Amino acid sequence: MKVKQFDQKFDENEQDIIDDLDLSTMTRPNQSQKRVNVDFPVWVIDSLDKEANRVGVTRQSIIKMWLVERLEQQAANKLTMRDIE
């Protein structure tokens, strides 16, 4: 299918455009993973494990969740500061 035809189907809100896509080659930008090692004091590991158990996730998941939350918070703060200036 030509791009012009695909765009026209999309613009006309046709529901079956998904059939025209090759999803096997689809990737999400900035979602590739890279392994890192971080050393924490034992008390931090114990606290992480307690919180992870409370929430029902793994230690790695709680670390990822908290880091993502903090990074999103920082990004939102930067946008807010730009609006103020």
Stockholm file with secondary structure:
# STOCKHOLM 1.0

chainA/1-85         MKVKQFDQKFDENEQDIIDDLDLSTMTRPNQSQKRVNVDFPVWVIDSLDKEANRVGVTRQSIIKMWLVERLEQQAANKLTMRDIE
#=GR chainA/1-85 SS CCHHHHHHHHHTTCTTGGGGSCGGGCCCTTCCCCCCCCCCCHHHHHHHHHHHHHHTSCHHHHHHHHHHHHHHHHHHHHHHHHHHC
#=GC SS_cons        CCHHHHHHHHHTTCTTGGGGSCGGGCCCTTCCCCCCCCCCCHHHHHHHHHHHHHHTSCHHHHHHHHHHHHHHHHHHHHHHHHHHC
//
